[in-house]
Amino acid sequence: MPVPNPQAFSVLYANHYGSVLRYAYRRVGVDDAPDIAAEVFAVAWRRMDDIPPKVLPWLYGVARRTVANHLRSSERADRLVTRHAGEASRAPTARDVGDQVAEANVVQRAWSRLSADDRELLALIGWERLGVGEAARVLGCSAAVCSVRLHRARRRLQSQLAQEEVTDRGLRAEMKPEVRT
């Protein structure tokens, strides 16, 4: 097995570590993101000869699978703790104030109602700033299929936003004090 070129890997790492870390941060949070990024670059080191010219979508694809494995592992650990603690259900955890503020936002509520696949695709296009072809490579589908999925995901997001706006306006109207003349 040939040894990867350390200099080429250093350039790859320097150019893309921040993007991969931000990708992981948005999906698993600040505590686990560095571990995810480290695993992605460990895979990149082992597969340096297999990395295509458009490296960032390839790295995002590796990160996506790494995040999925991480989440599955976390879920198994949570179930094991719950089973051994004898709890019938997981107790609610304390919530961060920032999370509470974000969830109060209309966009956040609409976003959270989308499927995980819709959120992932919209995040690749919006947050990671990939083109449809690059996002398709990350998701393992053709650009045409990705384009259709993106169109549908955007429509579902617009629908959720419209629904949240109506709900938000109704709540604000209920909270207004009654004015008597």
Disulfide bonds with the S-S distance in Angstrom:
none
